[in-house]
Structure formats: structure tokens, C-alpha cells
Amino acid sequence: MSARSLLALLSVLIGITPQISTAGDITAGRELYLDFCAACHGAKLEGAPDWQTPGPDGRLPAPPHDETGHTWHHGDRFLFDYVKKGGQAVLDDLGVRYNSGMPPFDDVLSDAEIEAILSYITSTWPQRIRDFQAARTAQEQAGQAR
């Protein structure tokens, strides 16, 4: 059983409705990604050049959202909150000392639009990475990870 299947089963058992992406979500998410995210994260999800080297302000450039980055290391709730609230707010809530350049999009994108963008991003990952990320989401829902 894949991690995503296990997540769906666990979600039903504990009364949480799993989110299922449709082709429409992914298509809309791609367009929204290109409109709101690609300027920093790259049109092909490749991230900014030298994204692992801090700039003069100490911030790391925008990371890739493809399989070469670290987006898939986080659960769905973390990713959603990072986009909605902005990186610094989420990290501050967690007590993480890191200077994030990710702005909040809560006044720009609806929750459904954020979910569509994330559906698009995850749809581009190889299955093994989607499985890992689904397991991370299950850990997150169980209160074991973010």
C-alpha cells in the first residue's frame, strides 16, 4: 500500500476528509503558480540561481519546488500555512530562527487557489517523492512533524 493510500485510509478512520486533486485543480494550479510563484521560484519550479547561498541580507533565494528542492520534506499543512501566512510567520510560530523571504499570500490567494498551486507542484514530483511527502503529511496530522 502506498503512503498516499495509507494516508487516505487513516484520514477516513479518524474522520478527516483527504484532499484529492483533480486535473482541473492541477491545471488551475499551474496557471496560478505561473502568475504568482514563478517570478521567484522559476517557471519550471527550478528555484532561483544559487538558491542555497544566502544573499547580502542573509536570506536564501527562493528554493526550487521540483524534486531537487526541499518542499517535499514538509507536510501539506505546513506548506499551506507557509504560503498563506508567509514563511516568517510560520517559522516564528515554530520557534525556528531563520530569516524567510516568503511573503504571505492570504490577501492575494484564496484557500482553494493555494491548494490548487500545491496540487500542481506535487503533481510534478516522482511517485517516490509524493509517497514520502504523503507520509510526512500523515506524521504532521498525527502531531509528529511539520
Secondary structure, 3 states (H helix, E strand, C coil): CCHHHHHHHHHHHCCCCCCCCCHHHHHHHHHHHHHHCHHHHCCCCCCCCCCCCCCCCCCCCCCCCCCCCCHHHCCHHHHHHHHHHCHHHHHHHHCCCCCCCCCCCCCCCCHHHHHHHHHHHHHCCCHHHHHHHHHHHHHHHCCCCC
